[in-house]
Amino acid sequence: MTKPLNECIVPMYPTLQALDVNALEPGEHKFWFAVATDAIGHPQTLPVRVFKGEKPGKRIVISAGVHGDEQNGILTAQQVARALEGQAIAGCITIVPTVNLSGIARHSRDFHSAAPDSSSANLNRLFPGDPHGDDASRYAHSLWENLFKPNADLAIDLHSQTSGSAYPLYAFADYRLPDALKMARLIHPDVILNDPGDPGILETVYNRAGIASITIEVGVGRYTDLTMVKRASEGVLNVLRAYQLIAGELLPSNQRVIEGSKIISVRAEQGGFVVCHVELLEHVEQGQKLATQYNSFGDEVQTYYAPSAGTVISHNVESVRAPGSLVVRLIE
Ligand SMILES: [Zn+2]
C-alpha cells in the first residue's frame, strides 16, 4: 500500500498542545501533539494514539523513541496500537511511538539541538525538563507536563540497546514499587534488573511522581528484530490484560526470567576492533574469555575476561569500539 504525500497529510488529525484523556469521548483517537517549535518557528508535532474505553479503569501511557536510534521500541509501540484497534477497552491507553523527533530522523540516540550554543543531548536524562532551559529541556518539559504526567496512572517506556550493541528482552523495574515489579514480570522478559533509577530518566521521574513505570529494552540497537518486537508487544498486551484494560487470558507464568540487581560492564581498554566470544544469556564463569581486540593492522592487542561469574545481557555487535565503550555486560 502506497500513499502519496498529500494523502498522508490531508486527513489532518487534530493538533493539541496539551492532552487530557479524562475530557475525551470514548473511542479511538489520533492526534498530533505540538511539543515545541523548531528553530524557524514551525511546530514539531508527534503522533499520539488514544484508546479510551466506555468503562472506567487504569490510564496507561506507552512511549517509545525517547532515544532516536532504538527503533525496535518504536515498532513495538506501533504494533501494540494496531493490536488494540477495535478492542473493547476499560480505562485509557495512550501511545506515543516517536518521542524524540530530531534523533529518530538522524538514526541517533540524542536530541539534536538547532541552537548554535547547544550540543546534542540525551533526552532520557532531562526529564521532567525545564520550561526556561535550552530547547532539549523545554521539549522534555512539554512532554512531561502536557502529555505524559496528566494521562498516566501507569507507564511503560520502550527502548532497545543503543546502536552497536544488543540486549535480550530486558526490563528495568524499581522493586520498591509493587506495580513496577508486577508489570516487569508480566512482560515476560529474559532479564529484569532491580533498578532504583537515576535523576532525569523518564521511568524514574514517573516513579517519583507516584506513577509506577518500567523501561523495556527490546533487543538490539537500530536494526529491526521482529521476533523481539513480537515478544515485547505480547508482553505489553499481557500487562494491559492483567490490569483489565483489555479482556483476554494472561500468558502462562514465565519461569525462565533472570532477575538481578547488579550489573558489571566490561569496557574497551583502548580503541580498536572487538570480536566477542559469548552470546546473549550465556552463563560465564569468572575468568572466562569474553572478547578479543585487534588494532587496525589486525594484530591482537587485548583480551577481555569475565571479572566475575554472571549471565551475558549485552555485547557489542559492531566491532569498532572507542576507548571506554561497552564490550560485554553481565548480570549477577
Ligand atoms: Zn534507550
Residues whose N, C-alpha, C, O or C-beta is under 5 A from the ligand:
A	BS01	ZN	H67 E70 H159 S160
